Structure formats: structure tokens, C-alpha cells
């Protein structure tokens, strides 16, 4: 197993600036070069980050020919889109290969991911993606999500208070919808028609379908003021290796 660590300054900059090998079980230069190339391309196309750890696992002979059995990526403060930074991102890809002649990835097998999104990064994301809902506040609780949404009711602008959770969209699993179990205007329950109107304006709350690496979310949970996501990633549209 070859473990490569990339640490970047706090301000996001392109990956590949700093590269230190923590542990390397190989001695052949070609093998080490192959491992570096495989480890470098995956984080670079996902997005800049404060910190990445990359583990490359494979047979030494296969690695020297550009083939890895598995790659594990662990990132902190990963900017997967201009408007969205994940607190943490972990991805596991299997059966990776690239051509040494064309310097292009040829195959990437199944890729699973887990990620977390905290309160600060969620607020920043919503401020940029929900400009028609000024004053929107989403709060991640111990095990649920609450929202304060600006609405107009009987000609009066006011704030609707909702509580509920997030779940993958039933039609597009790369999007997350807010599902409410309680909605009020002050102490008065919100009429169903107005609840549906609010949800139509809110959803999808988070859209992960137009990223450099599109994510399909299969599970979502909220715990300790942090959103946890899990699912699969499509890595087959990656850019050529440099």
C-alpha cells in the first residue's frame, strides 16, 4: 500500500502544490510514478481542499503498469462546487487504470462516498443558491432540521417556521429535499396549500447533480448539527492525467 498526503494552505489553491509520501512500499521508480499519478488525478477533479489524504493499494507490478486495486481519498474542507464546500469527504474507488502512453484514465470501478456538511457551509451554500428567499435560515439540530422561510400570507410578508429532515429526491437522487413534519406561522399551523408552496420554493434544498463529479445520494441523516450523506460517485468523466 502506498499512502500519499497532500496538505494545502487554508485558502483554496489547485491540488498538487505540496506532495509528501508518508509511506511507500515500492522501490521501482515506475511503480512510484504510477501511484503518484493515480493519487493525484482523483482529488484534483473532485475539487480543491484544505487537506487530502490518499491511499493507493495494489500489486507492485500492476501499479507499475498504471493499475491500482483501490484508492481511498479522505478530504477536509473540500470545495466540490463554487458554492458548496463539504466539511469532510471520503471516497473509495476500485479497479483504477490509466494508459502510460496517452496519460488518460481508462477505467474506474465502483466508487462509494460519505460526506458531512456543517451549519456554516450549509448557510453559505443557501445564501448563494436561494437568492429569491432572502432571510432563509436552515438550522441543523441534534437529529432534525428546522427552517425559517420568508412567505407572503394574505398580503402580509411573514416568516414560516418548519421542522423536519432532509432526504434524497424521489425523482433525482442527486438532489436533497426538505421534508417537513411541522409548519407554523407563529402559533398557527400553516395551511397545507401554503406548506406545499413553501416546499416548492425550498426544494431541492441541495443539488449535487451538476458537479465535476456528480454524486448520487442514497442516505441522509442529521446528528449533532451536521448533515451526513452517503452514496455513489461517477468518476468516469475525469480529465486526462497530466
C-alpha positions as CSV (number, residue, x, y, z in Angstrom):
1,X,0.0,0.0,0.0
2,X,1.2,3.5,-0.9
3,X,-0.1,6.4,1.2
4,X,0.2,9.9,-0.1
5,X,-0.7,13.1,1.7
6,X,-1.5,16.4,0.2
7,X,-1.8,19.4,2.5
8,X,-2.8,22.8,1.2
9,X,-2.9,26.3,2.7
10,X,-6.2,27.3,4.2
11,X,-7.1,29.4,1.1
12,X,-8.1,27.0,-1.7
13,X,-5.4,26.5,-4.4
14,X,-5.1,23.9,-7.1
15,X,-4.0,20.5,-5.9
16,X,-0.5,19.2,-6.5
17,X,1.3,22.1,-4.8
18,X,2.6,20.1,-1.9
19,X,3.1,16.4,-2.0
20,X,4.7,14.2,0.7
21,X,4.9,10.5,0.7
22,X,4.1,9.2,4.2
23,X,4.8,5.6,3.4
24,X,5.8,3.8,0.3
25,X,6.1,0.0,-0.1
26,X,7.7,0.2,-3.5
27,X,11.2,0.7,-4.7
28,X,10.8,0.8,-8.5
29,X,10.6,4.4,-9.9
30,X,8.0,3.4,-12.5
31,X,5.8,2.0,-9.8
32,X,6.1,5.0,-7.6
33,X,5.3,7.3,-10.6
34,X,2.2,5.3,-11.4
35,X,1.0,5.6,-7.8
36,X,1.6,9.3,-7.7
37,X,-0.3,9.9,-11.0
38,X,-3.3,7.8,-9.8
39,X,-3.3,9.5,-6.4
40,X,-3.0,13.0,-8.0
41,X,-5.8,12.9,-10.6
42,X,-8.7,11.9,-8.4
43,X,-8.6,14.7,-5.8
44,X,-7.8,17.3,-8.4
45,X,-11.0,16.8,-10.3
46,X,-13.2,16.5,-7.2
47,X,-12.2,20.0,-6.2
48,X,-9.7,22.0,-4.1
49,X,-9.5,21.2,-0.4
50,X,-7.7,22.3,2.8
51,X,-6.3,18.8,3.1
52,X,-6.3,15.4,1.3
53,X,-5.1,12.0,2.3
54,X,-4.8,9.5,-0.5
55,X,-4.1,5.8,-0.1
56,X,-3.3,3.7,-3.2
57,X,-3.4,-0.1,-2.9
58,X,-2.3,-2.6,-5.5
59,X,0.2,-5.2,-6.6
60,X,3.6,-3.6,-7.3
61,X,3.8,-5.0,-10.8
62,X,0.2,-3.8,-11.6
63,X,0.9,-0.4,-10.1
64,X,4.0,0.0,-12.3
65,X,1.7,-0.6,-15.3
66,X,-0.8,2.0,-14.2
67,X,-3.3,-0.2,-12.4
68,X,-4.5,0.1,-8.8
69,X,-6.7,-2.2,-6.9
70,X,-8.2,0.5,-4.7
71,X,-7.9,4.2,-4.0
72,X,-9.1,5.8,-0.8
73,X,-9.5,9.6,-0.6
74,X,-10.1,11.5,2.7
75,X,-10.6,15.2,2.3
76,X,-11.2,18.1,4.7
77,X,-13.0,21.3,3.6
78,X,-13.5,20.1,0.1
79,X,-14.9,22.7,-2.4
80,X,-16.8,20.4,-4.7
81,X,-18.6,23.4,-6.3
82,X,-18.0,27.2,-6.2
83,X,-21.0,27.5,-3.9
84,X,-20.6,24.3,-1.9
85,X,-17.8,23.2,0.5
86,X,-18.2,19.9,2.3
87,X,-16.7,19.7,5.8
88,X,-15.4,16.2,5.1
89,X,-15.5,13.9,2.1
90,X,-14.4,10.3,1.9
91,X,-14.4,8.3,-1.3
92,X,-13.3,4.7,-2.1
93,X,-12.8,3.8,-5.8
94,X,-11.9,0.3,-7.0
95,X,-10.2,-1.1,-10.1
96,X,-8.5,2.1,-11.4
97,X,-6.3,2.0,-14.5
98,X,-4.7,4.6,-16.8
99,X,-2.7,4.5,-20.0
100,X,1.0,5.3,-19.7
101,X,1.1,6.2,-23.4
102,X,-1.9,8.6,-23.6
103,X,-1.8,9.7,-19.9
104,X,-5.6,9.2,-19.6
105,X,-7.7,7.3,-17.2
106,X,-9.1,4.2,-18.9
107,X,-11.3,2.7,-16.2
108,X,-12.7,3.4,-12.7
109,X,-14.8,0.9,-11.0
110,X,-17.4,1.3,-8.3
111,X,-17.0,4.4,-6.2
112,X,-18.7,4.9,-2.8
113,X,-18.6,8.2,-0.8
114,X,-19.5,9.6,2.5
115,X,-19.6,13.3,3.4
116,X,-20.5,15.7,6.1
117,X,-21.9,19.3,5.7
118,X,-22.0,21.5,8.8
119,X,-24.0,24.6,9.6
120,X,-21.6,27.2,8.4
121,X,-21.0,25.7,5.0
122,X,-24.8,25.0,4.5
123,X,-25.6,28.6,5.3
124,X,-23.0,29.8,2.8
125,X,-24.4,27.5,0.1
126,X,-28.0,28.6,0.7
127,X,-27.1,32.2,0.6
128,X,-25.7,31.8,-2.9
129,X,-28.2,29.3,-4.3
130,X,-31.5,30.7,-2.9
131,X,-31.4,34.4,-3.7
132,X,-35.2,34.5,-4.1
133,X,-35.5,33.6,-0.4
134,X,-33.7,36.3,1.4
135,X,-33.8,35.7,5.2
136,X,-34.0,31.9,4.8
137,X,-32.4,30.2,7.8
138,X,-31.8,26.4,8.0
139,X,-30.7,25.1,11.3
140,X,-29.2,21.6,11.7
141,X,-30.2,20.3,15.1
142,X,-29.3,17.2,17.2
143,X,-31.3,14.9,14.9
144,X,-33.5,17.1,12.7
145,X,-33.6,20.3,10.6
146,X,-35.6,23.5,11.3
147,X,-36.2,26.3,8.8
148,X,-37.4,29.8,8.9
149,X,-38.7,30.7,5.5
150,X,-40.0,34.1,4.3
151,X,-43.5,33.8,2.9
152,X,-46.4,36.1,1.9
153,X,-49.8,35.2,3.5
154,X,-53.0,37.2,2.9
155,X,-50.9,40.0,1.5
156,X,-48.6,40.1,4.5
157,X,-44.9,39.2,4.4
158,X,-44.0,37.0,7.4
159,X,-41.8,34.0,8.4
160,X,-43.0,30.4,8.4
161,X,-41.3,28.1,10.9
162,X,-40.9,24.5,9.7
163,X,-39.2,21.4,11.2
164,X,-38.4,18.1,9.6
165,X,-35.5,16.4,7.8
166,X,-33.7,16.1,4.5
167,X,-34.0,13.1,2.2
168,X,-32.8,12.2,-1.3
169,X,-35.3,13.3,-4.0
170,X,-37.5,10.5,-5.2
171,X,-37.0,11.5,-8.8
172,X,-33.4,12.8,-8.8
173,X,-31.3,11.1,-6.1
174,X,-28.5,13.7,-6.6
175,X,-30.8,16.3,-5.0
176,X,-31.8,16.6,-1.4
177,X,-35.3,17.7,-0.5
178,X,-36.6,19.2,2.8
179,X,-39.4,17.1,4.2
180,X,-41.5,18.9,6.9
181,X,-43.4,17.3,9.7
182,X,-44.4,20.6,11.3
183,X,-45.1,24.1,9.8
184,X,-46.4,27.2,11.6
185,X,-47.0,30.9,11.4
186,X,-46.4,31.8,15.0
187,X,-48.7,29.5,16.9
188,X,-51.0,28.9,13.9
189,X,-50.5,25.8,11.8
190,X,-49.7,26.6,8.2
191,X,-52.4,25.6,5.8
192,X,-51.5,22.6,3.6
193,X,-51.6,24.7,0.4
194,X,-49.1,27.2,1.8
195,X,-46.9,24.3,3.1
196,X,-46.7,22.9,-0.4
197,X,-45.9,26.4,-1.8
198,X,-43.1,26.8,0.7
199,X,-41.7,23.4,-0.1
200,X,-41.9,24.1,-3.8
201,X,-39.7,27.2,-3.3
202,X,-37.3,25.4,-1.0
203,X,-36.7,22.2,-2.9
204,X,-34.3,20.9,-4.0
205,X,-32.5,22.3,-1.0
206,X,-29.2,20.9,-2.1
207,X,-28.3,20.0,-5.7
208,X,-25.3,17.6,-6.3
209,X,-26.1,16.8,-9.9
210,X,-24.0,19.5,-11.6
211,X,-20.7,18.9,-10.0
212,X,-17.3,18.0,-11.5
213,X,-18.0,14.5,-10.1
214,X,-21.8,14.0,-9.9
215,X,-23.0,12.4,-6.6
216,X,-25.9,10.1,-6.1
217,X,-27.2,10.2,-2.6
218,X,-28.8,7.1,-1.1
219,X,-28.8,8.0,2.6
220,X,-29.0,11.2,4.6
221,X,-29.0,11.8,8.4
222,X,-28.7,14.7,10.8
223,X,-26.7,14.4,14.0
224,X,-25.0,16.9,16.3
225,X,-25.7,19.8,14.0
226,X,-24.1,18.1,11.0
227,X,-25.6,16.6,7.8
228,X,-24.2,13.2,6.9
229,X,-24.5,11.9,3.3
230,X,-23.7,8.6,1.7
231,X,-24.0,7.2,-1.8
232,X,-22.0,6.7,-5.0
233,X,-19.9,9.0,-7.2
234,X,-19.5,8.9,-11.0
235,X,-15.7,9.2,-11.6
236,X,-15.7,8.2,-15.2
237,X,-15.8,11.7,-16.6
238,X,-12.4,12.6,-15.2
239,X,-9.9,14.8,-17.0
240,X,-6.8,13.4,-18.6
241,X,-3.8,12.8,-16.3
242,X,-1.1,15.5,-16.6
